[in-house]
Amino acid sequence: MASLSAAGFSPHQYDHGEYVVVEMEVRRPLPAEDWKQLYELLGMVAGWGGRWGLVSKKNGLTAHASIRKTPATHECPGAWPSALGS
């Protein structure tokens, strides 16, 4: 999560059973370089067998990612959570 904070986001982490969920508000307008960094960080989640997305709300966008705490046998354990700086 330190990587997200360093990129100017304010992530919040929640425990959801088998998953860890990270959510953050995405300010508008977001500079192109910040979009790139956000997509790169969220893209890592897919490599860990997780899911991510953007939700449009009345007051802006929320980015979220869910990462399985224990990888399935066919998944690479990856570096969670150290890759996000936690």
C-alpha positions as CSV (number, residue, x, y, z in Angstrom):
1,M,0.0,0.0,0.0
2,A,3.0,2.3,0.4
3,S,3.4,2.3,-3.4
4,L,-0.2,3.5,-3.8
5,S,0.3,6.2,-1.1
6,A,3.5,7.3,-2.8
7,A,1.6,7.7,-6.0
8,G,-0.8,10.1,-4.2
9,F,-3.6,7.8,-3.5
10,S,-5.2,7.1,0.0
11,P,-5.8,3.3,0.0
12,H,-7.8,1.5,2.6
13,Q,-7.3,-2.2,3.3
14,Y,-10.1,-4.5,4.4
15,D,-10.1,-8.2,5.4
16,H,-12.8,-10.2,3.6
17,G,-12.2,-13.8,4.6
18,E,-10.1,-15.4,1.9
19,Y,-9.3,-12.0,0.3
20,V,-7.7,-8.7,1.2
21,V,-9.5,-5.8,-0.4
22,V,-7.9,-2.5,-1.2
23,E,-10.0,0.5,-2.1
24,M,-9.1,4.1,-2.9
25,E,-10.8,7.2,-4.2
26,V,-9.5,8.4,-7.6
27,R,-9.4,12.2,-7.8
28,R,-10.5,13.9,-11.0
29,P,-8.9,15.1,-13.1
30,L,-6.1,12.5,-12.8
31,P,-3.0,13.2,-14.8
32,A,-2.1,10.7,-17.5
33,E,1.1,9.6,-15.6
34,D,-1.0,8.9,-12.5
35,W,-3.5,6.8,-14.5
36,K,-0.5,4.8,-15.9
37,Q,0.9,4.2,-12.4
38,L,-2.5,3.2,-11.1
39,Y,-3.1,0.7,-13.9
40,E,0.4,-0.8,-13.4
41,L,-0.2,-1.3,-9.7
42,L,-3.7,-2.7,-10.2
43,G,-2.4,-4.8,-13.1
44,M,-0.1,-6.6,-10.7
45,V,-3.2,-7.9,-8.9
46,A,-4.2,-10.0,-11.9
47,G,-0.8,-11.7,-11.7
48,W,-1.6,-12.8,-8.2
49,G,-5.0,-14.3,-9.2
50,G,-6.9,-11.3,-7.9
51,R,-9.4,-8.9,-9.4
52,W,-9.6,-5.2,-9.8
53,G,-11.9,-2.5,-11.2
54,L,-13.1,1.0,-11.2
55,V,-16.5,2.0,-10.0
56,S,-18.1,5.3,-11.0
57,K,-20.0,6.9,-8.2
58,K,-21.8,10.2,-7.8
59,N,-18.9,11.8,-6.1
60,G,-16.1,10.3,-8.3
61,L,-14.3,7.1,-9.0
62,T,-13.3,4.3,-6.6
63,A,-10.6,1.9,-7.6
64,H,-10.6,-1.5,-5.9
65,A,-8.5,-4.7,-5.9
66,S,-9.1,-8.0,-4.2
67,I,-6.2,-10.4,-3.7
68,R,-6.5,-14.0,-2.4
69,K,-4.6,-14.4,0.8
70,T,-3.6,-17.9,0.0
71,P,-2.9,-18.5,-3.7
72,A,-4.6,-21.4,-5.5
73,T,-2.2,-24.3,-6.4
74,H,-2.0,-23.2,-10.0
75,E,-1.1,-19.6,-9.1
76,C,2.3,-18.1,-8.4
77,P,2.5,-16.9,-4.8
78,G,3.8,-13.6,-6.0
79,A,5.0,-10.9,-3.7
80,W,1.8,-9.9,-1.9
81,P,1.8,-7.9,0.2
82,S,5.4,-6.7,-0.2
83,A,5.0,-5.6,-3.8
84,L,2.5,-2.9,-2.7
85,G,4.9,-1.9,0.0
86,S,3.0,-3.3,3.0
